[in-house]
């Protein structure tokens, strides 16, 4: 597994880097050696956080956890990633054929596997051209966490959303 470890507002110690590589070996058995992992350690005012992003065959898994200790945040991140993988075991085994998921899960006590997604509501919307700041205003007036709109500048379908840190995000399509 190709592992990249970076720090934001800090420089991760060698002991943290070694621990991250050791912990990611647990996840490597699901994806094989061709996966890419990006570990970002950051220090904020009252806490430390760790974010891990795993990429394999255009599939992306991400976990971010906070704690008083960077190593604890790392442990929580890895556990969160393993839960995500177990929950979606069936779908993943179809997409990642180069790794035998059944062999990996025989040795572990897997949590309850989710076999189907339950779609409880379907909604159709009329997309009118708006600027991103207008879309954020509309989202806030509706009390939603996200809002889909047609960007008046680019003429593409975009999504604005509320971030956990209190800010807003914009998702735009790309051809890459």
Secondary structure, DSSP 8 states (H G I E B T S, - for coil): -EEEEEEESS---HHHHHHHHHHHHHHHHHH-TT-EEEEEEEE-SS-EEEEEEEEETTEEEEEEEEESSHHHHHHHHHHHHHHHHHHTHHHHHHH-TTS-HHHHHHSS-------S------------EE-HHHHHHHHHHHT-SEEEEEETTT-SEEEEEE-TTS-EEEEE----
